[in-house]
């Protein structure tokens, strides 16, 4: 029996969800104290900026679903990962950007870094927690039907382990490199993974003469007989 490519999809789709961690609450929360202190915000102001960014991303994720239907998981996940990396790069310079804006506007108001964080949180939440997660999970589900429950449980266990251990890794990076460099390191990893997406992500089995779970489609079989 030929190897079913859906299992490659399962592996890389699960990795794709793991790579969304910088845009997930479990990933952002580790950076709360160093970022809010660097930008001169209170914990309440930081949390409100995160709330606003999350609500805005939730509004636009529904529109991103249409892009998934039109262009498929491969390209949607690629651009989501790529722009998540770009967002983290910008986030790593948030303190400098805030200082420049304050100087330009001739103000020391907390409102400047607050608005900046709202925009940045929108970007990382939309690209990571929203689009990348949605595209990766939906892609895996399209490749399985009868085994969908089993595959989903395997993916969920892997993702849960990754989510629960990620704060340890992020804390280590922050302690060793600082929060700015930590985000830059994560961005480089995302850039690399974005090109792996182009290599290994595939939209649906029907595009390759297969049906979910790996059997040859009836139309394809009839053509060969």
N, C-alpha and C positions, 0 to 999 in steps of 0.2 A: 504494500500500500504506500502510495506517494506521501511525502511529508506535507502536512497541511500548514500553509503559511499563516493561518490564523493564530498559531502559537507564537510566532514571531510578533504578530500584532499584539497579542496579550502581553508579552514581555515589554515591548517598547511603549505600548499604551499605558501600562502601569508606571513605567519610568517617567512618562510624560506627566502623569498626575503628580509624581514625586517632585518633578522639576517646577511645579507650580507653587511649591512651598514658600518661596520668597514673597509671593502675593497672597498667601493664606494667613489667617490670624496667628497660627502657631509660629509662623516665620517672622511676621512683623513684630509680634509682642516682645521678642528677644531684644529688639533694637529700641524699645520704648525709652528706657532711661537715658542711654547715651545720646539719642537723637533729640529728645525734648530738652535735655540740658544744653546741648550744643546750640539749639535754636532759641533758647530762652523761653520755652513754653511750660506751662503747668501741665500736670498729668490730665486734668480735665480738658484743657485746650487741645492737647494731643489726641485724646479720645474722641472729642467732637470732630476734629479734622478727619480722623479715621472713619467715623460714622458717616460723615458727608460724602467722603470718597467712595465708601462702600455702597451707599444708596444710589449715587450717580452711576456706578458701575453696574448695579443690578438693573437699572432702567435700560441701559444700552446692551446688556447681554442678550436680551430677547431679540434685538435687531441683529446681533452677531449670529444668532441661530439661523437666520435666513442666509447668511454668507456660508454657513456650514452646509446647508441644503444645496446651495448653488455651486460652490467650489470644492466641497469635500473636506475631509479631515486633514489631508496632507498639507494643503496650502494654508488653511486656516490655522492649524497648529504651528506651522512654520513661522508665519507672521506674528502670531501671538507670542511665541517664544522669543523671537528676534526683538520685538518691541518691549517685552518684559525686561530683556537684558539692557536695552537702551534706557528704559525707565530707571533701572537700578544704577546705571552709570550716572544719570542726572541726579538721582537721589543721593549719591555719594558726595556730590558737590553742593548739597542743599544749603549748608551753612554759608559757603561763599556766595551762592546766588542770593540768599536772603540778605547778606551784608551789602551786596552791590545794589539791590533794590531799595534798601533802606537809605543808602547814600544818595541814590538817584532821586528818590522821592523826598529826601531830607526829613526823615522821620525815624523814630526808634520804636514805633508801635509794634506790639506783638501780633497785630493783624497781618503784617506782611508775611512772616514765616507761617502763620496759620493758613492763609490762603494758598501759599506755596505747597504746604503739606496736603491740603485738600486736593489739589491738582495731581500731585505725585501719588497720593493714595488711590485716587481714581484710576490712574494709569496702571499701577501694579495690581490692583484688585481686578480691574477689567481684563487685563492680559493674562494674569496668573490664575486667580481663583475663579474667574469667569470663563474666558474663551479657551485657554489651554486645557483646563480640566474638562470642560464640556466636550471639546473635540476629541480628546484622548479617550474618555469613557464611552462616548457614543460610537467611536470607531471600533472599539473592542466588542461592543454589544452587536454591531452589525455583522460581525464575522462568526457569531454563534447564535444558535437557536435552541436546539435540544439541550446543549451543554451550557447554556447561558448562565444558569444559576451556579453551576460548579465553577465556571470561569470567573464569574463575578465575585464569588467568595474567595478564590485564590488571589485575585487582584486586590480585593478589599483588605485581606490580611497583610499583603505586601505593603500596600499604601499606609495602613495603620501603623505598622512597624516603622516605616520611614518617617511618618509624621511625628510619632512619639519620640524618636531618637534625634530628630533634626535640631531641637533646641540645644542639645548637648554640643553638636557640631558648631552651631552658630555662636554659642557662648564661647567656645574655644577660639574660633576665628576672631571674635571681637576682643577677647583678652590678649590674643597674640598680635593681631594686626590693626586693631581699631575698627570702629564701625564703618568708616569710609572705605577702607581697603577691603573689608569683608564683603561689602556689597559689590565692589569691583571684581573680586574673585568669583562671586556667584554669577555675575554678569558674563564673565569669560566662559564659565561652564555652560551657561545658557546659550551663548553664541555657538559653542561647539555642538551642543545637542540639537540646535535648530537645523544644522546641516545633516545630522543623523536622521532627523525627521524626514527630510527629503529622500534619504536613502531607504528608509525602512517602513515609513507609514504608507498605507494603501487605503483607498477610500471604502471599497466594499467588494466582497468576493465575486459578485455577479460580473464585475468588470473583467474578471480573469477566467470566465467560464466555470465558476464554482458557485455553490450555494453555501449558506452558513453551515458550519461543522465539517465542510470539506468535500462533500460529494460533488461529482461532476453534474452540471445542470442538464436537464433533459434535452433542451434545445441543442446544446453542444454535443451531447451523445448521439442524437439523431443525425447530425451533420457528418459525424465520423463513420456511422454505419452505412 
